[in-house]
Amino acid sequence: MCCDVCLHTPCHPRCPNAPELPVVCYCDLCNEEIREGDDYYDFGEEKYCYDCVQEAFRTAEVEDIEDFD
């Protein structure tokens, strides 16, 4: 029998009735779950979720460097 919401069997991954995807690892900064299919950053032994890296993202500008000569 197909799902009443997405009309698929099994449910489409975006369907609210779809089962949770498995946890692959946890972010070493915020401890949020990184699930199968999520984007994350792998820095050797440390794993960072996409949101933590985006929050730390900066664009370099000369005014930001005090000792620039």
N, C-alpha and C positions, 0 to 999 in steps of 0.2 A: 504494500500500500504506500502511496506517495504522501509526502508532507502536505498538510493543508495550507501552509504559508508559501513555501518555495516551489511546490509541485515536483520535487525531485526525490529520488530514492537512491542512495542516502541523501540527506539534506545538503544543499549548497553550503559551502563554508561560511557565507555571510548571512545565512538564515538564522534567526534567533533561536530556532530549535536545534541547530547543529551542535554536536558535542564539542566541548572545549578541546583545543589542540594540546598535545602533550608539552610539558615544560621541558626545555632543553637545558637551560641553566638559569642562573640568577645574576642580575647586574651587581657588580662589585661596589658600585657607588650608592645606589638607592635600594638594592635588594629586591627590585621588582622582577617578576617572572619574565623570562625570555622564552617565548613559545615557538614551536615549529612554524617556520614561515616568517618570523619577525626578523627585521634587520637589526644587527648589533655590531659592535666593534670588538675585535679580538686583539688585545695587546699582550700576546704571550700567555701568561698565566691569568691575566685579568680580562674580564668580559664587561663591556659597558653597553647599556641599552641606548637606542637611538636618541631618546629624549635627553639623557644625561649629556651625551656628546654635543647635541644641538644647543643645550643650555650653556655649555662652556665655549662654544664656537665664537671666535672674534675675528675681525678684519684688522690687520696691522696698519697702523697709521703713524707717521713720523711724530706727531704730537704726543703719542703714547710712550715714546722712549725719551726719558729725561736726560740721559747722558749722551745723546746722539750729537756727534760733532763732525 
